[in-house]
């Protein structure tokens, strides 16, 4: 099942916040993305019903294995694309912003080639 772009963004945000703090709540996601708490609440209900997250009684949100797989894939694409754009001379701010859009539409084949190119470029330094 193809995950919607917005859902990938939520999962990626949960993944990054969890890496940074070890604990994620709806308010943390709302703050990170600049969305209202009701919007986040609706999205979390969808993610939970589709098996991407678990919500604990105290409000903690955790990725399931299924959610972590999507989040890590999205985050990996984001990192590779932004690093590659910066290496081309794009400002870090623009590269991060552009990577947020590109990460959702890039094919696996293209991503694999970009990742290998970047790896070979970094190995040859």
C-alpha positions in Angstrom: 0.0 0.0 0.0 1.4 3.4 -1.0 1.5 5.8 1.9 0.2 9.3 1.4 2.9 12.0 1.3 1.4 13.7 4.5 1.5 10.4 6.3 5.2 9.9 5.3 5.9 13.3 6.8 4.2 12.5 10.1 6.0 9.2 10.3 9.4 10.8 9.5 8.8 13.5 12.1 7.9 10.9 14.7 11.1 9.0 13.8 13.3 12.1 14.0 11.8 13.3 17.3 12.1 9.8 18.8 15.8 9.7 17.8 16.3 13.2 19.4 14.4 12.8 22.6 13.3 9.2 23.0 9.7 10.3 23.6 7.1 11.7 21.2 3.7 13.3 22.0 1.2 14.9 19.7 2.2 18.3 20.8 5.8 17.6 19.8 4.6 16.7 16.3 2.4 19.8 16.1 5.3 22.0 17.2 7.7 20.4 14.7 5.4 20.6 11.7 3.6 23.8 12.7 0.1 22.2 12.5 -2.8 22.4 14.9 -3.2 19.8 17.6 -6.6 18.7 16.2 -5.0 18.1 12.8 -2.3 16.0 14.4 -4.9 14.1 16.4 -6.8 13.2 13.3 -3.6 12.1 11.5 -2.5 10.0 14.5 -5.9 8.2 14.5 -5.4 7.3 10.8 -1.8 6.2 11.4 -2.9 4.1 14.4 -5.8 2.5 12.5 -3.4 1.6 9.6 -0.9 0.0 12.0 1.9 2.6 11.7 1.9 3.8 15.3 0.9 2.8 18.8 -0.4 5.3 21.3 0.2 4.7 25.0 -2.1 5.9 27.8 0.2 8.7 28.8 0.1 10.1 25.3 3.4 8.7 24.1 3.5 7.8 20.4 5.7 5.0 19.1 6.3 3.7 15.6 5.4 0.1 14.9 7.8 -1.9 12.8 5.6 -1.1 9.8 5.7 2.6 10.6 9.4 2.6 11.3 10.1 1.0 7.9 8.2 3.8 6.1 9.8 6.5 8.3 13.3 5.3 7.9 12.9 5.0 4.1 11.5 8.5 3.9 14.3 9.9 6.2 17.0 8.1 4.2 15.7 9.7 1.0 15.6 13.1 2.7 19.2 12.8 3.9 20.6 11.6 0.6 18.8 14.1 -1.5 19.6 17.1 0.8 23.3 16.1 1.0 23.5 15.7 -2.8 21.8 19.1 -3.4 24.2 20.8 -0.9 27.2 19.2 -2.8 25.9 20.8 -6.0 26.1 24.2 -4.3 22.5 24.6 -3.2 22.1 26.3 0.2 21.4 24.0 3.1 18.1 25.7 3.8 16.9 25.3 0.1 18.3 21.8 0.0 16.4 20.7 3.1 13.2 22.3 1.8 13.5 20.8 -1.7 14.4 17.3 -0.2 11.1 17.4 1.7 9.2 17.6 -1.6 11.4 15.3 -3.7 11.6 12.5 -1.1 8.0 11.6 -1.8 8.1 11.3 -5.6 11.5 9.9 -6.4 11.5 6.3 -7.7 13.4 3.6 -5.9 15.7 3.2 -8.9 16.6 6.9 -9.0 17.1 7.0 -5.2 19.4 3.9 -5.4 21.5 5.5 -8.1 21.7 8.8 -6.2 22.7 7.0 -3.0 25.4 5.0 -4.8 26.7 8.2 -6.5 26.9 10.0 -3.2 28.6 7.0 -1.6 31.2 6.8 -4.4 31.8 10.6 -4.3 32.4 10.5 -0.5 34.7 7.5 -0.8 36.9 9.3 -3.4 37.6 12.2 -1.1 
